[in-house]
Amino acid sequence: MQREFLRFDFAGVVGFVVDAGVLYAALSLGCGPYLGRVISFLCAAFVTWQINRRITFARRATISPWREWWE
C-alpha cells in the first residue's frame, strides 16, 4: 500500500511538471492564459491518468482505456 501511495505521489508530481511546462510553452507561443490553461490541464490530466493506470493501479485496470477515460 505504501508503494502505491508513493507511485500516486509520483504521478502527481509529474502531472504538475507537465502542467507547468505546457502552460509555459503555450503562453510563449502566443496562447492566452485561458486557452493555455485548458491545454495544460488536459495534458496533465492525460499524463497522470496514464501513469496511474499503467504503474500505480495496473493490477486493477480491468476495462478498456478508452471506456475508462470517458467514464
GUPADO-205163 format. One record per residue: x, y, z of N, C-alpha, C, O in turn; residue in three letters. Coordinates in steps of 0.02 Angstrom, whole numbers, plus 50000, padded with zeros to 5 digits. Example, Ala and Ser with C-alpha at 12.3 -4.5 7.8 and 13.67 -1.06 7.14 Angstrom:
BEGIN
506604971650390506154977550390506604983550390507124983450423ala/506424988850354506844994750357506455000250394506705005750402ser/
***
This chain:
BEGIN
500414994050000500005000050000500435006350000500255011349968met/500995006250035501435012050037501755013249969501835018949948gln/501925007849933502215008649866501705011849819501875016049777arg/501075009749826500545012549785500465020049799500375024049753glu/500505021949862500455028949881501025032949851500925038549827phe/501635030249854502215033749826502155034449750502345039549722leu/501895029349718501795029749645501265034949628501325038549579arg/500745035249669500225040249659500515047249668500345051849629phe/500935048149718501275054549728501715056349668501725062049645asp/502075051349643502505052349584502085054749525502285059449489phe/501505051649514501065053649459500855060949468500815064749419ala/500705062949529500515069849542501065074849528500945080149500gly/501675073049547502245077449534502365078149459502475083649433val/502345072549424502445072749351501885076749319502005080649273val/501275075849343500715079749316500805087249326500655091149281gly/501055089149384501185096249397501715098949350501645104449322phe/502255095149340502795097349295502535097949224502695102849189val/502135093149202501845093549135501385099549129501395103249080val/500975100649179500505106249180500885112849174500725117049132asp/501385113749215501765120049215502155120849149502175126249121ala/502455115449126502845115849065502425117349003502615121448962gly/501865113948998501425115148940501115122148944501045125448892val/500935124349003500665131149009501195136348989501045141048952leu/501805135449012502345139948993502445139948917502525145248887tyr/502455134048888502545133448815501975136748777502075140248728ala/501355135548800500775138448767500785146048770500635149448722ala/500965148648829500995155948836501545158848792501465164248763leu/502115155448788502665158048747502515157548673502815161048633ser/502045153148654501845152548584501275157248565501045157348508leu/501045161148614500545166248599499835164548620499375168448608gly/499735158748651499065157148676498915161648735499365163548772cys/498305163248743498115167248802498125162848864498205156748860gly/498045165948922498075162048985497515156848992497625151549021pro/496925158348966496375153548973496455147548926496375141848947tyr/496625148848864496735143448817497345139348838497335133148835leu/497875142748859498465139248883498325134748942498595129248948gly/497895137248986497715133349046497305127249028497385121949058arg/496855127948980496455122148957496915116848927496845110948943val/497365118948884497825114248853498265110848905498355104748904ile/498545114748951498995111849001498625107149048498895102049068ser/498005108849066497615104449109497475097849075497565092549105phe/497265098049012497115091848976497735087448969497695081348976leu/498305090448956498935086648950499115083549017499305077649021cys/499075087449071499245084849137498775079449159498985074449188ala/498125080249146497635075149165497775068649127497725063249156ala/497935069149063498085063249023498705059649049498715053549056phe/499235063449064499865060449088499755057049156499985051449165val/499425060349202499325057349268498875051249262498985046249298thr/498375051449219497945045649209498345039749182498265034049205trp/498775041049133499185035649105499655032649157499715026549161gln/499975036849195500435034249247500055030149298500265024649317ile/499495032749321499105029149371498825022649343498805017549378asn/498605022749281498325016649252498855011349239498745005449252arg/499425013449213499945008649193500425006649249500705001249248arg/500515011049298501015009649350500685008849419500745003649451ile/500335014049441500075014149510499535008849521499585004949569thr/499035008649478498475004149488498424999049430497874997249410phe/498984996849405498994992449346498604985949358498264983549313ala/498654983249417498314976849429497564977549435497194972649432arg/497324983749443496604984949449496274986849383495654987149379arg/496654988149331496384990249267496044984349233496374979849208ala/495384984449232495014978849203494604980749142494404976349104thr/494484987149130494094989249072494564992549022495144994149038ile/494324993548962494744996548910494935003748929494555007148963ser/495515005848907495725012748923495245018048897495115022948931pro/494965017048837494505022048809493875022548851493635028048865trp/493605016948872493005017148913493155020348981492755024249007arg/493725018649010493915021549074494005029049069493785032749114glu/494325031449017494455038649008493795042449004493745047949033trp/493305039948969492685043548958492175042749014491665046249014trp/492305038349062491825037449117491965042049174491605041849224glu/
***
